[in-house]
């Protein structure tokens, strides 16, 4: 009797699903973004918008307050209103979601501002 050793072939890992998922996530992050408007007088419950942002200066997580911080080094009611008007005019809104505080905080680096 001879001892026969069974040699198993290593299993091949199919990397295509991983590549496709990474490509989809990358395209989503580059082309789309979330704009979060905290609860204020005009919008008492707040809102989060999924927008098409290609070709704009918007960040992936953005808000009128964050836009004011970048342009004016502070947040004021007038700046907030003009930022919201710019968002409404220049963004292709895809989906309206309830207010998501984590997205708002991501846009302002953890800072909050009074209504």
N, C-alpha and C positions, 0 to 999 in steps of 0.2 A: 504494500500500500504506500502510496506516495502522498505526502502532505501538499495539498494544493492551497495556495493563498489566493483569496479573492481580492482583487484590487478594484476599489471603487473609484469611479471617475468623479472628480469634483463637480458639484452642480454649478451650472452657469447661472449667473444672476442676470436677469433681464433689466437693463438700466433705462430702457426707453420710457416706461411709465414715470420714473423719477425725473427724467429730463423734461418730459411733457408737463408735469406738475410744476416744476421750477420755472419753466418758460411761461406758463399761464400766470403764476404768481408775479413774476417779473413784469409782464405786460400790464397786469392789473395795477401794480404799484406805480408804474411809470405813467399810465394814462388816466387813472381814476384817483379820487381822493374823497375825504370826508370833511365837510364843513359843519361845525357844530355851533349853533347859536344858543347861548345859555338863556334860561328863563329871564325875560325882561318884560316890561309893561306891554309892548306890542305883541309879544309872543310869550304868554304866561307859562306855558309848559315847556318851552324851548323846543328845538328841533335839530336833527342831524340829517344832513343831505349827502347823498352819494352823488358826486358830480364827475363829469368828464372834464379833466383839467389840462389836457395836452395843450401846450403852447402858452400856458399862463404861468404866472409867478407863484401860484398857490402851492402850498406844501401838501403832503399826503394827509396829515391831520392839520386842519386849519380852522380858524374862527375869526369873526370880525375883531375880537379883542386882540388876537395874535397879530392880525394885520396892522392894527393900530400900534401895537408895541414895536413892530418892525419899521413902520413909517414915521410915527410921531413920538416914539419913546414914552408912550403913556396911553391910557384909555380915557376917552371922553365920550359923552353921549353923541355929540356931533360926529366924531370920527367913527363911532360904532354904526351910526345910521348910514354914513356914506360908504362904509365898507360893506354893509348889508346890501345897499343899492348896487354896488359894483358886482357883488356876488350874483345877485338876481339878474343883472344885465349881461354879464360876461360868462356865466356858467351854464352848461347844459345839465340841468338837474335830471338825474336818472331815477332816483328813489328818495322818498321822504321817510325818515325813520324817527322814532321817539328820541328825545334828548338822551345822549350817552355821555355822562360826565367824564368817563375815562378818556374819551376822544377829545373833549374840551381841555382837560388837564394836560394831555399830550401836546396840544397845540400851543398852550401857554407856558410850557415847562413847569407845570404844577401850580401856577399862580391862579388865583381867582379874583374877580373884581365885582364891586357892588353893582346892583341892578341900576 
